[in-house]
Amino acid sequence: MICHCRTSHDAARLSEIPTCRRVKTAVDLLNDSSFTDTEPEGVLLAAGATGEIINVAIHTEANVPICIVDFGEQLLIGCLEKEITVL
């Protein structure tokens, strides 16, 4: 996987995990209705799936970093840091 990282400086300061890092899901990732092809609250990826952080954004209301993770097969998922672990 080739990393094309772009991170806002504000998000990078908040994030504990740098971009371009390989990660795995620490928990099952559930659909928050963002993916219309999967039922709401359905499992998008099971715990243990691997991917790479390609960007970090900030959830403006909660003021927490969201790691945008590329899990391959055209699947990008925004993850909280507690939902992933660095490999």
HTML snippet that shows the backbone in 3Dmol.js (N, CA, C, O; Angstrom):
<script src="https://3Dmol.org/build/3Dmol-min.js"></script>
<div id="view" style="width:600px;height:400px;position:relative"></div>
<script>
const pdb = `
ATOM      1  N   MET A   1       0.841  -1.161   0.000  1.00  0.00           N
ATOM      2  CA  MET A   1       0.000   0.000   0.000  1.00  0.00           C
ATOM      3  C   MET A   1       0.896   1.237   0.000  1.00  0.00           C
ATOM      4  O   MET A   1       1.824   1.332   0.803  1.00  0.00           O
ATOM      5  N   ILE A   2       0.623   2.175  -0.892  1.00  0.00           N
ATOM      6  CA  ILE A   2       1.380   3.414  -0.960  1.00  0.00           C
ATOM      7  C   ILE A   2       0.651   4.474  -0.160  1.00  0.00           C
ATOM      8  O   ILE A   2      -0.557   4.653  -0.315  1.00  0.00           O
ATOM      9  N   CYS A   3       1.366   5.167   0.682  1.00  0.00           N
ATOM     10  CA  CYS A   3       0.752   6.164   1.544  1.00  0.00           C
ATOM     11  C   CYS A   3       0.833   7.544   0.909  1.00  0.00           C
ATOM     12  O   CYS A   3       1.917   8.029   0.586  1.00  0.00           O
ATOM     13  N   HIS A   4      -0.308   8.162   0.737  1.00  0.00           N
ATOM     14  CA  HIS A   4      -0.391   9.547   0.282  1.00  0.00           C
ATOM     15  C   HIS A   4      -1.013  10.328   1.426  1.00  0.00           C
ATOM     16  O   HIS A   4      -2.229  10.520   1.455  1.00  0.00           O
ATOM     17  N   CYS A   5      -0.206  10.776   2.356  1.00  0.00           N
ATOM     18  CA  CYS A   5      -0.691  11.362   3.598  1.00  0.00           C
ATOM     19  C   CYS A   5      -0.872  12.862   3.495  1.00  0.00           C
ATOM     20  O   CYS A   5      -0.024  13.582   2.969  1.00  0.00           O
ATOM     21  N   ARG A   6      -1.990  13.303   4.007  1.00  0.00           N
ATOM     22  CA  ARG A   6      -2.245  14.730   4.161  1.00  0.00           C
ATOM     23  C   ARG A   6      -2.933  14.898   5.497  1.00  0.00           C
ATOM     24  O   ARG A   6      -3.989  14.311   5.735  1.00  0.00           O
ATOM     25  N   THR A   7      -2.350  15.685   6.357  1.00  0.00           N
ATOM     26  CA  THR A   7      -2.893  15.862   7.699  1.00  0.00           C
ATOM     27  C   THR A   7      -2.936  17.336   8.044  1.00  0.00           C
ATOM     28  O   THR A   7      -1.971  18.069   7.827  1.00  0.00           O
ATOM     29  N   SER A   8      -4.062  17.759   8.581  1.00  0.00           N
ATOM     30  CA  SER A   8      -4.119  19.145   9.050  1.00  0.00           C
ATOM     31  C   SER A   8      -3.209  19.261  10.265  1.00  0.00           C
ATOM     32  O   SER A   8      -3.131  18.335  11.071  1.00  0.00           O
ATOM     33  N   HIS A   9      -2.532  20.374  10.401  1.00  0.00           N
ATOM     34  CA  HIS A   9      -1.600  20.536  11.525  1.00  0.00           C
ATOM     35  C   HIS A   9      -2.331  20.475  12.864  1.00  0.00           C
ATOM     36  O   HIS A   9      -1.801  19.923  13.827  1.00  0.00           O
ATOM     37  N   ASP A  10      -3.531  21.030  12.941  1.00  0.00           N
ATOM     38  CA  ASP A  10      -4.300  20.971  14.187  1.00  0.00           C
ATOM     39  C   ASP A  10      -4.644  19.536  14.538  1.00  0.00           C
ATOM     40  O   ASP A  10      -4.512  19.136  15.695  1.00  0.00           O
ATOM     41  N   ALA A  11      -5.083  18.758  13.564  1.00  0.00           N
ATOM     42  CA  ALA A  11      -5.438  17.358  13.816  1.00  0.00           C
ATOM     43  C   ALA A  11      -4.200  16.562  14.206  1.00  0.00           C
ATOM     44  O   ALA A  11      -4.256  15.717  15.100  1.00  0.00           O
ATOM     45  N   ALA A  12      -3.095  16.827  13.542  1.00  0.00           N
ATOM     46  CA  ALA A  12      -1.862  16.095  13.850  1.00  0.00           C
ATOM     47  C   ALA A  12      -1.423  16.340  15.287  1.00  0.00           C
ATOM     48  O   ALA A  12      -0.918  15.429  15.943  1.00  0.00           O
ATOM     49  N   ARG A  13      -1.609  17.548  15.779  1.00  0.00           N
ATOM     50  CA  ARG A  13      -1.227  17.834  17.164  1.00  0.00           C
ATOM     51  C   ARG A  13      -2.113  17.080  18.145  1.00  0.00           C
ATOM     52  O   ARG A  13      -1.650  16.683  19.215  1.00  0.00           O
ATOM     53  N   LEU A  14      -3.377  16.876  17.799  1.00  0.00           N
ATOM     54  CA  LEU A  14      -4.294  16.176  18.696  1.00  0.00           C
ATOM     55  C   LEU A  14      -4.115  14.669  18.670  1.00  0.00           C
ATOM     56  O   LEU A  14      -4.349  13.992  19.671  1.00  0.00           O
ATOM     57  N   SER A  15      -3.702  14.147  17.526  1.00  0.00           N
ATOM     58  CA  SER A  15      -3.627  12.697  17.355  1.00  0.00           C
ATOM     59  C   SER A  15      -2.400  12.099  18.027  1.00  0.00           C
ATOM     60  O   SER A  15      -1.301  12.650  17.957  1.00  0.00           O
ATOM     61  N   GLU A  16      -2.611  10.963  18.678  1.00  0.00           N
ATOM     62  CA  GLU A  16      -1.506  10.206  19.281  1.00  0.00           C
ATOM     63  C   GLU A  16      -0.826   9.328  18.230  1.00  0.00           C
ATOM     64  O   GLU A  16       0.319   8.913  18.413  1.00  0.00           O
ATOM     65  N   ILE A  17      -1.531   9.047  17.130  1.00  0.00           N
ATOM     66  CA  ILE A  17      -1.033   8.129  16.105  1.00  0.00           C
ATOM     67  C   ILE A  17      -0.727   8.925  14.839  1.00  0.00           C
ATOM     68  O   ILE A  17      -1.610   9.606  14.317  1.00  0.00           O
ATOM     69  N   PRO A  18       0.498   8.855  14.338  1.00  0.00           N
ATOM     70  CA  PRO A  18       0.834   9.598  13.121  1.00  0.00           C
ATOM     71  C   PRO A  18       0.241   8.944  11.869  1.00  0.00           C
ATOM     72  O   PRO A  18      -0.097   7.761  11.873  1.00  0.00           O
ATOM     73  N   THR A  19       0.123   9.735  10.801  1.00  0.00           N
ATOM     74  CA  THR A  19      -0.347   9.186   9.537  1.00  0.00           C
ATOM     75  C   THR A  19       0.686   8.228   8.965  1.00  0.00           C
ATOM     76  O   THR A  19       1.829   8.174   9.420  1.00  0.00           O
ATOM     77  N   CYS A  20       0.262   7.481   7.967  1.00  0.00           N
ATOM     78  CA  CYS A  20       1.104   6.484   7.275  1.00  0.00           C
ATOM     79  C   CYS A  20       1.499   5.330   8.178  1.00  0.00           C
ATOM     80  O   CYS A  20       2.457   4.616   7.880  1.00  0.00           O
ATOM     81  N   ARG A  21       0.791   5.134   9.260  1.00  0.00           N
ATOM     82  CA  ARG A  21       1.074   4.003  10.153  1.00  0.00           C
ATOM     83  C   ARG A  21       0.092   2.880   9.867  1.00  0.00           C
ATOM     84  O   ARG A  21      -1.090   3.122   9.626  1.00  0.00           O
ATOM     85  N   ARG A  22       0.587   1.657   9.897  1.00  0.00           N
ATOM     86  CA  ARG A  22      -0.266   0.477   9.764  1.00  0.00           C
ATOM     87  C   ARG A  22      -0.958   0.271  11.105  1.00  0.00           C
ATOM     88  O   ARG A  22      -0.335   0.378  12.161  1.00  0.00           O
ATOM     89  N   VAL A  23      -2.241  -0.024  11.052  1.00  0.00           N
ATOM     90  CA  VAL A  23      -3.031  -0.219  12.264  1.00  0.00           C
ATOM     91  C   VAL A  23      -3.945  -1.426  12.087  1.00  0.00           C
ATOM     92  O   VAL A  23      -4.147  -1.921  10.978  1.00  0.00           O
ATOM     93  N   LYS A  24      -4.488  -1.880  13.201  1.00  0.00           N
ATOM     94  CA  LYS A  24      -5.527  -2.906  13.138  1.00  0.00           C
ATOM     95  C   LYS A  24      -6.680  -2.450  14.024  1.00  0.00           C
ATOM     96  O   LYS A  24      -6.496  -1.678  14.965  1.00  0.00           O
ATOM     97  N   THR A  25      -7.860  -2.941  13.704  1.00  0.00           N
ATOM     98  CA  THR A  25      -9.028  -2.569  14.490  1.00  0.00           C
ATOM     99  C   THR A  25      -8.986  -3.303  15.822  1.00  0.00           C
ATOM    100  O   THR A  25      -8.738  -4.508  15.870  1.00  0.00           O
ATOM    101  N   ALA A  26      -9.229  -2.572  16.897  1.00  0.00           N
ATOM    102  CA  ALA A  26      -9.233  -3.157  18.235  1.00  0.00           C
ATOM    103  C   ALA A  26     -10.618  -3.685  18.591  1.00  0.00           C
ATOM    104  O   ALA A  26     -10.767  -4.497  19.504  1.00  0.00           O
ATOM    105  N   VAL A  27     -11.618  -3.223  17.872  1.00  0.00           N
ATOM    106  CA  VAL A  27     -13.019  -3.608  18.102  1.00  0.00           C
ATOM    107  C   VAL A  27     -13.691  -3.787  16.747  1.00  0.00           C
ATOM    108  O   VAL A  27     -13.149  -3.372  15.723  1.00  0.00           O
ATOM    109  N   ASP A  28     -14.863  -4.400  16.738  1.00  0.00           N
ATOM    110  CA  ASP A  28     -15.663  -4.429  15.520  1.00  0.00           C
ATOM    111  C   ASP A  28     -16.074  -2.995  15.195  1.00  0.00           C
ATOM    112  O   ASP A  28     -16.515  -2.258  16.077  1.00  0.00           O
ATOM    113  N   LEU A  29     -15.931  -2.602  13.937  1.00  0.00           N
ATOM    114  CA  LEU A  29     -16.354  -1.268  13.513  1.00  0.00           C
ATOM    115  C   LEU A  29     -17.776  -1.355  12.978  1.00  0.00           C
ATOM    116  O   LEU A  29     -18.053  -2.091  12.031  1.00  0.00           O
ATOM    117  N   LEU A  30     -18.670  -0.596  13.594  1.00  0.00           N
ATOM    118  CA  LEU A  30     -20.091  -0.647  13.246  1.00  0.00           C
ATOM    119  C   LEU A  30     -20.477   0.522  12.350  1.00  0.00           C
ATOM    120  O   LEU A  30     -19.891   1.602  12.427  1.00  0.00           O
ATOM    121  N   ASN A  31     -21.458   0.292  11.512  1.00  0.00           N
ATOM    122  CA  ASN A  31     -21.959   1.319  10.600  1.00  0.00           C
ATOM    123  C   ASN A  31     -22.777   2.356  11.369  1.00  0.00           C
ATOM    124  O   ASN A  31     -23.742   2.018  12.054  1.00  0.00           O
ATOM    125  N   ASP A  32     -22.379   3.608  11.246  1.00  0.00           N
ATOM    126  CA  ASP A  32     -23.129   4.705  11.884  1.00  0.00           C
ATOM    127  C   ASP A  32     -24.106   5.327  10.889  1.00  0.00           C
ATOM    128  O   ASP A  32     -24.488   6.489  11.026  1.00  0.00           O
ATOM    129  N   SER A  33     -24.498   4.559   9.908  1.00  0.00           N
ATOM    130  CA  SER A  33     -25.383   4.962   8.800  1.00  0.00           C
ATOM    131  C   SER A  33     -24.642   5.709   7.696  1.00  0.00           C
ATOM    132  O   SER A  33     -25.275   6.212   6.768  1.00  0.00           O
ATOM    133  N   SER A  34     -23.318   5.790   7.774  1.00  0.00           N
ATOM    134  CA  SER A  34     -22.533   6.428   6.729  1.00  0.00           C
ATOM    135  C   SER A  34     -22.449   5.557   5.473  1.00  0.00           C
ATOM    136  O   SER A  34     -22.303   6.074   4.365  1.00  0.00           O
ATOM    137  N   PHE A  35     -22.542   4.249   5.647  1.00  0.00           N
ATOM    138  CA  PHE A  35     -22.451   3.310   4.534  1.00  0.00           C
ATOM    139  C   PHE A  35     -23.848   2.785   4.224  1.00  0.00           C
ATOM    140  O   PHE A  35     -24.401   1.979   4.973  1.00  0.00           O
ATOM    141  N   THR A  36     -24.405   3.249   3.120  1.00  0.00           N
ATOM    142  CA  THR A  36     -25.790   2.910   2.785  1.00  0.00           C
ATOM    143  C   THR A  36     -25.967   1.458   2.342  1.00  0.00           C
ATOM    144  O   THR A  36     -27.084   0.941   2.362  1.00  0.00           O
ATOM    145  N   ASP A  37     -24.875   0.792   1.942  1.00  0.00           N
ATOM    146  CA  ASP A  37     -24.967  -0.609   1.507  1.00  0.00           C
ATOM    147  C   ASP A  37     -24.924  -1.595   2.666  1.00  0.00           C
ATOM    148  O   ASP A  37     -25.075  -2.800   2.463  1.00  0.00           O
ATOM    149  N   THR A  38     -24.721  -1.096   3.871  1.00  0.00           N
ATOM    150  CA  THR A  38     -24.654  -1.939   5.071  1.00  0.00           C
ATOM    151  C   THR A  38     -25.726  -1.456   6.030  1.00  0.00           C
ATOM    152  O   THR A  38     -25.939  -0.254   6.187  1.00  0.00           O
ATOM    153  N   GLU A  39     -26.400  -2.401   6.671  1.00  0.00           N
ATOM    154  CA  GLU A  39     -27.479  -1.986   7.570  1.00  0.00           C
ATOM    155  C   GLU A  39     -26.928  -1.163   8.737  1.00  0.00           C
ATOM    156  O   GLU A  39     -25.812  -1.403   9.197  1.00  0.00           O
ATOM    157  N   PRO A  40     -27.718  -0.187   9.217  1.00  0.00           N
ATOM    158  CA  PRO A  40     -27.271   0.622  10.361  1.00  0.00           C
ATOM    159  C   PRO A  40     -26.914  -0.272  11.547  1.00  0.00           C
ATOM    160  O   PRO A  40     -27.625  -1.226  11.862  1.00  0.00           O
ATOM    161  N   GLU A  41     -25.806   0.053  12.192  1.00  0.00           N
ATOM    162  CA  GLU A  41     -25.267  -0.713  13.314  1.00  0.00           C
ATOM    163  C   GLU A  41     -24.732  -2.083  12.895  1.00  0.00           C
ATOM    164  O   GLU A  41     -24.345  -2.880  13.750  1.00  0.00           O
ATOM    165  N   GLY A  42     -24.705  -2.367  11.586  1.00  0.00           N
ATOM    166  CA  GLY A  42     -24.107  -3.609  11.095  1.00  0.00           C
ATOM    167  C   GLY A  42     -22.594  -3.523  11.154  1.00  0.00           C
ATOM    168  O   GLY A  42     -22.034  -2.426  11.163  1.00  0.00           O
ATOM    169  N   VAL A  43     -21.930  -4.662  11.194  1.00  0.00           N
ATOM    170  CA  VAL A  43     -20.468  -4.696  11.279  1.00  0.00           C
ATOM    171  C   VAL A  43     -19.863  -4.383   9.916  1.00  0.00           C
ATOM    172  O   VAL A  43     -20.125  -5.080   8.935  1.00  0.00           O
ATOM    173  N   LEU A  44     -19.054  -3.332   9.863  1.00  0.00           N
ATOM    174  CA  LEU A  44     -18.319  -2.984   8.644  1.00  0.00           C
ATOM    175  C   LEU A  44     -17.051  -3.815   8.546  1.00  0.00           C
ATOM    176  O   LEU A  44     -16.745  -4.380   7.496  1.00  0.00           O
ATOM    177  N   LEU A  45     -16.318  -3.883   9.647  1.00  0.00           N
ATOM    178  CA  LEU A  45     -15.082  -4.667   9.730  1.00  0.00           C
ATOM    179  C   LEU A  45     -14.980  -5.287  11.112  1.00  0.00           C
ATOM    180  O   LEU A  45     -15.277  -4.646  12.121  1.00  0.00           O
ATOM    181  N   ALA A  46     -14.560  -6.535  11.144  1.00  0.00           N
ATOM    182  CA  ALA A  46     -14.375  -7.221  12.426  1.00  0.00           C
ATOM    183  C   ALA A  46     -13.063  -6.786  13.074  1.00  0.00           C
ATOM    184  O   ALA A  46     -12.141  -6.335  12.394  1.00  0.00           O
ATOM    185  N   ALA A  47     -12.993  -6.924  14.375  1.00  0.00           N
ATOM    186  CA  ALA A  47     -11.755  -6.633  15.106  1.00  0.00           C
ATOM    187  C   ALA A  47     -10.614  -7.427  14.489  1.00  0.00           C
ATOM    188  O   ALA A  47     -10.779  -8.595  14.140  1.00  0.00           O
ATOM    189  N   GLY A  48      -9.452  -6.786  14.356  1.00  0.00           N
ATOM    190  CA  GLY A  48      -8.281  -7.446  13.796  1.00  0.00           C
ATOM    191  C   GLY A  48      -8.014  -7.095  12.340  1.00  0.00           C
ATOM    192  O   GLY A  48      -6.967  -7.464  11.807  1.00  0.00           O
ATOM    193  N   ALA A  49      -8.934  -6.391  11.679  1.00  0.00           N
ATOM    194  CA  ALA A  49      -8.714  -5.978  10.290  1.00  0.00           C
ATOM    195  C   ALA A  49      -7.575  -4.961  10.248  1.00  0.00           C
ATOM    196  O   ALA A  49      -7.456  -4.129  11.147  1.00  0.00           O
ATOM    197  N   THR A  50      -6.746  -5.022   9.223  1.00  0.00           N
ATOM    198  CA  THR A  50      -5.595  -4.120   9.127  1.00  0.00           C
ATOM    199  C   THR A  50      -5.795  -3.083   8.027  1.00  0.00           C
ATOM    200  O   THR A  50      -6.464  -3.324   7.022  1.00  0.00           O
ATOM    201  N   GLY A  51      -5.191  -1.926   8.256  1.00  0.00           N
ATOM    202  CA  GLY A  51      -5.254  -0.842   7.289  1.00  0.00           C
ATOM    203  C   GLY A  51      -4.139   0.141   7.553  1.00  0.00           C
ATOM    204  O   GLY A  51      -3.223  -0.131   8.329  1.00  0.00           O
ATOM    205  N   GLU A  52      -4.222   1.290   6.901  1.00  0.00           N
ATOM    206  CA  GLU A  52      -3.194   2.318   7.029  1.00  0.00           C
ATOM    207  C   GLU A  52      -3.861   3.677   7.180  1.00  0.00           C
ATOM    208  O   GLU A  52      -4.775   4.019   6.430  1.00  0.00           O
ATOM    209  N   ILE A  53      -3.394   4.450   8.160  1.00  0.00           N
ATOM    210  CA  ILE A  53      -3.918   5.801   8.359  1.00  0.00           C
ATOM    211  C   ILE A  53      -3.436   6.678   7.214  1.00  0.00           C
ATOM    212  O   ILE A  53      -2.235   6.795   6.974  1.00  0.00           O
ATOM    213  N   ILE A  54      -4.387   7.297   6.503  1.00  0.00           N
ATOM    214  CA  ILE A  54      -4.007   8.159   5.387  1.00  0.00           C
ATOM    215  C   ILE A  54      -4.248   9.631   5.680  1.00  0.00           C
ATOM    216  O   ILE A  54      -3.747  10.497   4.963  1.00  0.00           O
ATOM    217  N   ASN A  55      -5.007   9.920   6.725  1.00  0.00           N
ATOM    218  CA  ASN A  55      -5.286  11.303   7.071  1.00  0.00           C
ATOM    219  C   ASN A  55      -5.811  11.350   8.497  1.00  0.00           C
ATOM    220  O   ASN A  55      -6.289  10.345   9.024  1.00  0.00           O
ATOM    221  N   VAL A  56      -5.721  12.505   9.112  1.00  0.00           N
ATOM    222  CA  VAL A  56      -6.305  12.718  10.437  1.00  0.00           C
ATOM    223  C   VAL A  56      -7.114  14.005  10.362  1.00  0.00           C
ATOM    224  O   VAL A  56      -6.621  15.038   9.909  1.00  0.00           O
ATOM    225  N   ALA A  57      -8.353  13.928  10.811  1.00  0.00           N
ATOM    226  CA  ALA A  57      -9.235  15.090  10.829  1.00  0.00           C
ATOM    227  C   ALA A  57      -9.675  15.340  12.262  1.00  0.00           C
ATOM    228  O   ALA A  57      -9.347  14.570  13.165  1.00  0.00           O
ATOM    229  N   ILE A  58     -10.412  16.410  12.463  1.00  0.00           N
ATOM    230  CA  ILE A  58     -10.927  16.719  13.796  1.00  0.00           C
ATOM    231  C   ILE A  58     -12.445  16.702  13.759  1.00  0.00           C
ATOM    232  O   ILE A  58     -13.058  17.330  12.896  1.00  0.00           O
ATOM    233  N   HIS A  59     -13.046  15.988  14.687  1.00  0.00           N
ATOM    234  CA  HIS A  59     -14.497  16.052  14.871  1.00  0.00           C
ATOM    235  C   HIS A  59     -14.746  17.368  15.592  1.00  0.00           C
ATOM    236  O   HIS A  59     -14.402  17.514  16.765  1.00  0.00           O
ATOM    237  N   THR A  60     -15.342  18.322  14.896  1.00  0.00           N
ATOM    238  CA  THR A  60     -15.413  19.683  15.431  1.00  0.00           C
ATOM    239  C   THR A  60     -16.265  19.799  16.691  1.00  0.00           C
ATOM    240  O   THR A  60     -15.925  20.573  17.585  1.00  0.00           O
ATOM    241  N   GLU A  61     -17.360  19.051  16.783  1.00  0.00           N
ATOM    242  CA  GLU A  61     -18.210  19.151  17.973  1.00  0.00           C
ATOM    243  C   GLU A  61     -17.549  18.535  19.200  1.00  0.00           C
ATOM    244  O   GLU A  61     -17.611  19.097  20.293  1.00  0.00           O
ATOM    245  N   ALA A  62     -16.915  17.376  19.016  1.00  0.00           N
ATOM    246  CA  ALA A  62     -16.298  16.674  20.138  1.00  0.00           C
ATOM    247  C   ALA A  62     -14.839  17.076  20.346  1.00  0.00           C
ATOM    248  O   ALA A  62     -14.256  16.781  21.389  1.00  0.00           O
ATOM    249  N   ASN A  63     -14.243  17.756  19.345  1.00  0.00           N
ATOM    250  CA  ASN A  63     -12.840  18.163  19.404  1.00  0.00           C
ATOM    251  C   ASN A  63     -11.904  16.980  19.649  1.00  0.00           C
ATOM    252  O   ASN A  63     -11.002  17.045  20.484  1.00  0.00           O
ATOM    253  N   VAL A  64     -12.139  15.894  18.902  1.00  0.00           N
ATOM    254  CA  VAL A  64     -11.289  14.706  18.991  1.00  0.00           C
ATOM    255  C   VAL A  64     -10.800  14.353  17.588  1.00  0.00           C
ATOM    256  O   VAL A  64     -11.499  14.602  16.605  1.00  0.00           O
ATOM    257  N   PRO A  65      -9.599  13.772  17.493  1.00  0.00           N
ATOM    258  CA  PRO A  65      -9.092  13.382  16.182  1.00  0.00           C
ATOM    259  C   PRO A  65      -9.833  12.157  15.638  1.00  0.00           C
ATOM    260  O   PRO A  65     -10.190  11.246  16.384  1.00  0.00           O
ATOM    261  N   ILE A  66     -10.049  12.158  14.349  1.00  0.00           N
ATOM    262  CA  ILE A  66     -10.615  11.019  13.632  1.00  0.00           C
ATOM    263  C   ILE A  66      -9.555  10.567  12.639  1.00  0.00           C
ATOM    264  O   ILE A  66      -9.157  11.332  11.761  1.00  0.00           O
ATOM    265  N   CYS A  67      -9.105   9.347  12.773  1.00  0.00           N
ATOM    266  CA  CYS A  67      -8.110   8.791  11.862  1.00  0.00           C
ATOM    267  C   CYS A  67      -8.835   8.188  10.667  1.00  0.00           C
ATOM    268  O   CYS A  67      -9.673   7.301  10.828  1.00  0.00           O
ATOM    269  N   ILE A  68      -8.517   8.664   9.473  1.00  0.00           N
ATOM    270  CA  ILE A  68      -9.098   8.112   8.252  1.00  0.00           C
ATOM    271  C   ILE A  68      -8.200   6.950   7.841  1.00  0.00           C
ATOM    272  O   ILE A  68      -7.032   7.138   7.499  1.00  0.00           O
ATOM    273  N   VAL A  69      -8.770   5.739   7.883  1.00  0.00           N
ATOM    274  CA  VAL A  69      -7.987   4.529   7.651  1.00  0.00           C
ATOM    275  C   VAL A  69      -8.414   3.882   6.345  1.00  0.00           C
ATOM    276  O   VAL A  69      -9.603   3.682   6.094  1.00  0.00           O
ATOM    277  N   ASP A  70      -7.422   3.554   5.512  1.00  0.00           N
ATOM    278  CA  ASP A  70      -7.651   2.847   4.258  1.00  0.00           C
ATOM    279  C   ASP A  70      -7.544   1.352   4.554  1.00  0.00           C
ATOM    280  O   ASP A  70      -6.468   0.840   4.863  1.00  0.00           O
ATOM    281  N   PHE A  71      -8.678   0.669   4.452  1.00  0.00           N
ATOM    282  CA  PHE A  71      -8.708  -0.771   4.684  1.00  0.00           C
ATOM    283  C   PHE A  71      -8.705  -1.555   3.377  1.00  0.00           C
ATOM    284  O   PHE A  71      -8.998  -2.751   3.372  1.00  0.00           O
ATOM    285  N   GLY A  72      -8.374  -0.892   2.267  1.00  0.00           N
ATOM    286  CA  GLY A  72      -8.323  -1.559   0.970  1.00  0.00           C
ATOM    287  C   GLY A  72      -9.708  -1.732   0.372  1.00  0.00           C
ATOM    288  O   GLY A  72     -10.715  -1.380   0.986  1.00  0.00           O
ATOM    289  N   GLU A  73      -9.742  -2.277  -0.832  1.00  0.00           N
ATOM    290  CA  GLU A  73     -11.000  -2.520  -1.536  1.00  0.00           C
ATOM    291  C   GLU A  73     -11.907  -1.296  -1.513  1.00  0.00           C
ATOM    292  O   GLU A  73     -13.120  -1.418  -1.342  1.00  0.00           O
ATOM    293  N   GLN A  74     -11.317  -0.122  -1.685  1.00  0.00           N
ATOM    294  CA  GLN A  74     -12.045   1.146  -1.717  1.00  0.00           C
ATOM    295  C   GLN A  74     -12.864   1.380  -0.452  1.00  0.00           C
ATOM    296  O   GLN A  74     -13.971   1.914  -0.513  1.00  0.00           O
ATOM    297  N   LEU A  75     -12.316   0.980   0.692  1.00  0.00           N
ATOM    298  CA  LEU A  75     -13.014   1.143   1.963  1.00  0.00           C
ATOM    299  C   LEU A  75     -12.212   2.062   2.877  1.00  0.00           C
ATOM    300  O   LEU A  75     -11.192   1.659   3.437  1.00  0.00           O
ATOM    301  N   LEU A  76     -12.679   3.299   3.023  1.00  0.00           N
ATOM    302  CA  LEU A  76     -12.089   4.266   3.941  1.00  0.00           C
ATOM    303  C   LEU A  76     -13.055   4.454   5.098  1.00  0.00           C
ATOM    304  O   LEU A  76     -14.243   4.703   4.891  1.00  0.00           O
ATOM    305  N   ILE A  77     -12.538   4.333   6.325  1.00  0.00           N
ATOM    306  CA  ILE A  77     -13.379   4.463   7.510  1.00  0.00           C
ATOM    307  C   ILE A  77     -12.721   5.427   8.477  1.00  0.00           C
ATOM    308  O   ILE A  77     -11.522   5.337   8.740  1.00  0.00           O
ATOM    309  N   GLY A  78     -13.511   6.351   9.005  1.00  0.00           N
ATOM    310  CA  GLY A  78     -13.043   7.254  10.059  1.00  0.00           C
ATOM    311  C   GLY A  78     -13.106   6.530  11.393  1.00  0.00           C
ATOM    312  O   GLY A  78     -14.167   6.049  11.790  1.00  0.00           O
ATOM    313  N   CYS A  79     -11.980   6.451  12.087  1.00  0.00           N
ATOM    314  CA  CYS A  79     -11.900   5.701  13.344  1.00  0.00           C
ATOM    315  C   CYS A  79     -11.435   6.600  14.480  1.00  0.00           C
ATOM    316  O   CYS A  79     -10.587   7.473  14.294  1.00  0.00           O
ATOM    317  N   LEU A  80     -11.998   6.374  15.648  1.00  0.00           N
ATOM    318  CA  LEU A  80     -11.465   6.997  16.853  1.00  0.00           C
ATOM    319  C   LEU A  80     -10.190   6.263  17.230  1.00  0.00           C
ATOM    320  O   LEU A  80     -10.029   5.089  16.898  1.00  0.00           O
ATOM    321  N   GLU A  81      -9.287   6.940  17.917  1.00  0.00           N
ATOM    322  CA  GLU A  81      -8.014   6.302  18.294  1.00  0.00           C
ATOM    323  C   GLU A  81      -8.242   5.069  19.177  1.00  0.00           C
ATOM    324  O   GLU A  81      -7.465   4.117  19.105  1.00  0.00           O
ATOM    325  N   LYS A  82      -9.279   5.069  19.997  1.00  0.00           N
ATOM    326  CA  LYS A  82      -9.531   3.911  20.850  1.00  0.00           C
ATOM    327  C   LYS A  82     -10.024   2.704  20.065  1.00  0.00           C
ATOM    328  O   LYS A  82     -10.071   1.602  20.612  1.00  0.00           O
ATOM    329  N   GLU A  83     -10.393   2.879  18.795  1.00  0.00           N
ATOM    330  CA  GLU A  83     -10.884   1.783  17.981  1.00  0.00           C
ATOM    331  C   GLU A  83      -9.783   1.076  17.202  1.00  0.00           C
ATOM    332  O   GLU A  83     -10.027   0.035  16.591  1.00  0.00           O
ATOM    333  N   ILE A  84      -8.555   1.638  17.217  1.00  0.00           N
ATOM    334  CA  ILE A  84      -7.449   1.065  16.452  1.00  0.00           C
ATOM    335  C   ILE A  84      -6.185   0.984  17.299  1.00  0.00           C
ATOM    336  O   ILE A  84      -6.031   1.710  18.282  1.00  0.00           O
ATOM    337  N   THR A  85      -5.285   0.091  16.902  1.00  0.00           N
ATOM    338  CA  THR A  85      -3.979  -0.002  17.547  1.00  0.00           C
ATOM    339  C   THR A  85      -2.898  -0.040  16.461  1.00  0.00           C
ATOM    340  O   THR A  85      -3.114  -0.589  15.381  1.00  0.00           O
ATOM    341  N   VAL A  86      -1.745   0.541  16.756  1.00  0.00           N
ATOM    342  CA  VAL A  86      -0.636   0.589  15.814  1.00  0.00           C
ATOM    343  C   VAL A  86       0.020  -0.779  15.741  1.00  0.00           C
ATOM    344  O   VAL A  86       0.201  -1.446  16.760  1.00  0.00           O
ATOM    345  N   LEU A  87       0.372  -1.191  14.540  1.00  0.00           N
ATOM    346  CA  LEU A  87       1.096  -2.467  14.369  1.00  0.00           C
ATOM    347  C   LEU A  87       2.581  -2.240  14.481  1.00  0.00           C
ATOM    348  O   LEU A  87       3.360  -3.186  14.367  1.00  0.00           O
TER     349      LEU A  87
END
`;
const viewer = $3Dmol.createViewer("view");
viewer.addModel(pdb, "pdb");
viewer.setStyle({}, {cartoon: {color: "spectrum"}});
viewer.zoomTo();
viewer.render();
</script>
